[in-house]
Amino acid sequence: FAAPFTFSWSALAVAAFLYWASCGLGISMGYHRLLTHRGFETSKLFYYVLAILGTTNYQGGPIRWVGTHRIHHRDSDTDHDPHSPRHGFLWAHLLWCLCHDPLGRDVTLAAKDLKKDPFLVWLDRWFWVPQVVLGIVLALIGGWSWFIWGIAVRTVFTYHVTWAVNSASHTWGYKNFATSDDSRNNWWVALLSWGEGWHNNHHAHQRSARHGLRWYELDPTWWTLAFLEKLHVVRRLYAAPAPTGPRT
């Protein structure tokens, strides 16, 4: 509600940059393709940097986030899926976030590997700290304008983009692979989410750090990883082969 009254071009630029850093690097590259699916390898330092960036989306700590997502893959579009549109589009998009787990499970059990890392255990408990520190820094530098746009507007926008992968990409789009779930490749979700919307490709090849597998499936996170590989920041990128059959 405060956004229209605090707008400035510098605040918009800050929000756009942080959207790339927090969602593109933190969620897409960090929480998802690295911590959840191990699609590539990197140094411990960069590993932790990506995990910290992931927390600045205020979607919970890395262990709970990863555990929930792994359960989603294990039980995709069944009664045990934490956020399937088969239980309602609004449920998949938003309402599932209002409880720890609809079936009362300890989702962190699906991320036991991460629970062995003391720093990730600390970060999972205190995941709100980086966002608070970031908010204070933005307020001190740019005032309420930077705070509202860099924190509130950016975070809410990221929420809906991330949730759209769960809702829209399990409802509309096409399939390259005949998976047993409802995952779809959705172009507009992919454009908003740094390549995460090629969701059918991802469900068919979960470990692949490359989600856009056809030439027209734009995947900015993969492009960033390919660039970082040339700089020797990441290594051993796993990329699934391009589909050979027709899309459905």
C-alpha positions as CSV (number, residue, x, y, z in Angstrom):
1,F,0.0,0.0,0.0
2,A,2.9,2.4,0.7
3,A,4.6,1.6,-2.7
4,P,2.9,4.3,-4.8
5,F,3.7,7.0,-2.3
6,T,7.4,6.1,-1.9
7,F,8.3,5.4,-5.5
8,S,11.5,6.7,-6.9
9,W,13.6,5.5,-9.9
10,S,16.5,4.7,-7.6
11,A,14.2,2.6,-5.4
12,L,12.9,0.7,-8.4
13,A,16.5,0.0,-9.5
14,V,17.4,-1.3,-6.0
15,A,14.3,-3.6,-6.1
16,A,15.2,-4.9,-9.5
17,F,18.8,-5.6,-8.5
18,L,17.8,-7.3,-5.3
19,Y,15.2,-9.3,-7.1
20,W,17.9,-10.8,-9.2
21,A,20.2,-11.3,-6.3
22,S,17.6,-12.8,-3.9
23,C,15.4,-14.7,-6.3
24,G,17.7,-15.4,-9.3
25,L,20.7,-16.3,-7.2
26,G,19.2,-17.0,-3.8
27,I,16.2,-19.1,-4.7
28,S,16.7,-20.4,-8.3
29,M,20.4,-21.0,-8.2
30,G,20.9,-21.5,-4.4
31,Y,18.0,-23.0,-2.6
32,H,16.7,-24.9,-5.6
33,R,19.4,-26.0,-8.1
34,L,22.2,-26.3,-5.6
35,L,20.9,-27.1,-2.1
36,T,17.9,-29.2,-3.1
37,H,19.0,-31.0,-6.3
38,R,22.9,-30.8,-6.3
39,G,22.9,-29.8,-10.0
40,F,26.4,-28.4,-9.7
41,E,29.3,-28.0,-7.2
42,T,31.0,-24.9,-5.8
43,S,33.2,-23.7,-3.0
44,K,31.9,-23.7,0.6
45,L,32.0,-19.9,0.6
46,F,29.9,-19.4,-2.5
47,Y,27.6,-22.2,-1.2
48,Y,26.9,-20.2,2.0
49,V,26.6,-16.9,0.1
50,L,23.8,-18.4,-2.1
51,A,22.1,-19.8,1.1
52,I,22.2,-16.4,2.7
53,L,20.8,-14.7,-0.4
54,G,18.0,-17.3,-0.3
55,T,16.9,-16.2,3.2
56,T,16.4,-12.6,2.0
57,N,13.2,-13.8,0.3
58,Y,11.7,-14.5,3.7
59,Q,10.5,-18.0,2.5
60,G,12.0,-19.7,5.5
61,G,15.4,-21.2,6.2
62,P,17.3,-23.5,3.7
63,I,16.6,-26.7,5.5
64,R,12.8,-26.3,5.7
65,W,12.7,-24.9,2.2
66,V,14.7,-27.8,0.7
67,G,12.8,-30.4,2.7
68,T,9.4,-29.1,1.5
69,H,10.5,-29.1,-2.1
70,R,12.0,-32.6,-2.0
71,I,8.7,-33.9,-0.6
72,H,6.9,-32.1,-3.4
73,H,9.0,-34.0,-5.9
74,R,8.6,-37.3,-4.1
75,D,4.8,-37.0,-3.8
76,S,4.1,-34.7,-6.7
77,D,0.4,-34.1,-7.3
78,T,-0.7,-36.7,-4.9
79,D,-2.6,-36.3,-1.6
80,H,0.9,-36.0,0.1
81,D,2.1,-33.1,-2.1
82,P,2.4,-30.0,0.1
83,H,1.2,-27.7,-2.6
84,S,-0.6,-29.4,-5.5
85,P,-3.3,-27.6,-7.5
86,R,-5.3,-30.8,-7.3
87,H,-6.2,-29.5,-3.9
88,G,-7.2,-26.1,-5.3
89,F,-5.3,-23.5,-7.3
90,L,-5.4,-21.0,-4.4
91,W,-4.1,-23.7,-2.1
92,A,-1.1,-24.4,-4.4
93,H,-0.4,-20.7,-4.9
94,L,-0.8,-19.3,-1.4
95,L,-2.8,-21.1,1.3
96,W,-0.4,-24.0,1.8
97,C,2.1,-21.4,3.3
98,L,-0.1,-20.8,6.2
99,C,0.8,-24.1,7.9
100,H,4.1,-25.8,8.5
101,D,2.9,-28.9,6.6
102,P,-0.7,-29.9,5.9
103,L,-0.1,-33.5,7.1
104,G,1.8,-32.5,10.2
105,R,5.1,-33.9,8.9
106,D,8.6,-32.8,9.9
107,V,9.7,-31.7,6.5
108,T,13.3,-31.2,7.6
109,L,13.7,-35.0,7.7
110,A,13.8,-34.8,3.9
111,A,16.9,-32.6,4.2
112,K,19.0,-34.6,6.6
113,D,22.1,-33.9,4.6
114,L,21.8,-30.2,5.2
115,K,21.2,-30.7,8.9
116,K,24.7,-32.0,9.2
117,D,26.0,-28.5,8.4
118,P,26.2,-26.3,11.6
119,F,26.0,-23.1,9.6
120,L,22.9,-24.1,7.7
121,V,21.3,-25.3,11.0
122,W,22.0,-21.8,12.4
123,L,20.8,-20.1,9.3
124,D,17.6,-22.1,9.2
125,R,16.8,-21.0,12.8
126,W,17.7,-17.4,12.3
127,F,16.8,-17.0,8.6
128,W,15.1,-13.7,9.2
129,V,18.3,-12.0,10.3
130,P,19.8,-11.2,6.8
131,Q,16.5,-9.7,5.7
132,V,16.3,-7.5,8.8
133,V,20.0,-6.4,8.3
134,L,19.3,-5.7,4.7
135,G,16.3,-3.6,5.5
136,I,18.2,-1.5,8.0
137,V,21.0,-0.9,5.5
138,L,18.5,0.2,2.8
139,A,16.7,2.5,5.2
140,L,19.9,4.2,6.3
141,I,21.1,4.7,2.7
142,G,17.9,5.5,0.8
143,G,15.2,6.1,3.4
144,W,11.7,4.7,3.4
145,S,11.7,4.6,-0.5
146,W,14.5,2.1,-0.7
147,F,13.1,0.2,2.3
148,I,9.6,-0.2,0.9
149,W,10.7,-1.1,-2.6
150,G,13.9,-3.0,-1.8
151,I,12.2,-5.1,1.0
152,A,8.4,-5.0,0.9
153,V,7.6,-4.7,-2.9
154,R,10.5,-7.0,-3.9
155,T,9.6,-9.7,-1.3
156,V,5.9,-9.8,-2.2
157,F,6.6,-9.9,-5.9
158,T,9.1,-12.8,-5.3
159,Y,6.5,-14.6,-3.2
160,H,4.0,-14.6,-6.1
161,V,6.6,-15.6,-8.7
162,T,7.8,-18.5,-6.6
163,W,4.3,-19.6,-5.8
164,A,3.4,-19.5,-9.5
165,V,5.8,-22.3,-10.1
166,N,3.7,-24.4,-7.8
167,S,0.4,-23.3,-9.1
168,A,0.5,-22.0,-12.7
169,S,3.3,-24.4,-13.8
170,H,1.2,-27.4,-12.6
171,T,-1.9,-26.1,-14.4
172,W,-1.0,-24.4,-17.7
173,G,1.6,-25.1,-20.3
174,Y,3.1,-28.0,-22.3
175,K,5.0,-31.1,-21.6
176,N,8.3,-32.2,-23.2
177,F,8.3,-35.4,-21.1
178,A,5.6,-37.8,-20.1
179,T,5.9,-37.4,-16.3
180,S,3.4,-39.0,-13.9
181,D,2.6,-35.6,-12.4
182,D,0.9,-32.4,-13.7
183,S,4.1,-30.4,-14.2
184,R,4.1,-28.1,-17.2
185,N,6.5,-25.8,-19.1
186,N,5.1,-22.3,-18.7
187,W,6.9,-19.6,-20.6
188,W,5.7,-16.6,-18.6
189,V,6.5,-18.2,-15.3
190,A,9.9,-19.0,-16.7
191,L,10.6,-15.4,-17.7
192,L,9.6,-14.1,-14.3
193,S,11.4,-16.8,-12.2
194,W,14.8,-16.9,-13.9
195,G,14.0,-20.1,-15.7
196,E,12.2,-22.0,-13.0
197,G,9.0,-22.2,-15.1
198,W,10.3,-25.0,-17.4
199,H,8.8,-27.2,-14.7
200,N,8.1,-30.3,-16.7
201,N,11.7,-30.4,-17.9
202,H,12.7,-30.1,-14.2
203,H,10.4,-32.8,-13.0
204,A,11.7,-35.2,-15.7
205,H,15.3,-34.4,-14.9
206,Q,15.4,-33.1,-11.3
207,R,19.2,-33.0,-10.9
208,S,19.7,-31.0,-14.1
209,A,21.0,-27.4,-13.4
210,R,19.7,-26.5,-16.8
211,H,15.9,-26.2,-17.0
212,G,15.4,-24.7,-20.4
213,L,16.2,-27.6,-22.7
214,R,14.8,-26.5,-26.1
215,W,16.5,-23.6,-27.9
216,Y,13.6,-21.2,-27.2
217,E,13.3,-22.1,-23.5
218,L,15.1,-19.2,-22.0
219,D,16.9,-20.0,-18.7
220,P,18.8,-17.0,-17.2
221,T,19.9,-19.0,-14.2
222,W,21.6,-21.6,-16.5
223,W,23.3,-18.8,-18.4
224,T,24.6,-17.3,-15.2
225,L,25.9,-20.8,-14.1
226,A,27.6,-21.3,-17.5
227,F,29.3,-17.9,-17.0
228,L,30.4,-18.7,-13.5
229,E,31.8,-22.0,-14.7
230,K,34.1,-20.0,-17.0
231,L,35.3,-18.0,-14.0
232,H,35.8,-21.2,-12.0
233,V,33.3,-20.2,-9.4
234,V,31.2,-23.3,-10.0
235,R,32.0,-26.7,-11.5
236,R,30.6,-30.0,-12.6
237,L,27.4,-28.6,-14.0
238,Y,24.9,-31.3,-14.8
239,A,22.7,-30.6,-17.9
240,A,20.0,-32.9,-19.1
241,P,19.8,-33.7,-22.8
242,A,17.4,-31.8,-25.0
243,P,14.1,-33.6,-25.6
244,T,13.8,-35.5,-28.9
245,G,10.1,-36.1,-29.1
246,P,7.3,-33.6,-29.8
247,R,5.8,-31.5,-27.0
248,T,2.3,-32.2,-25.8
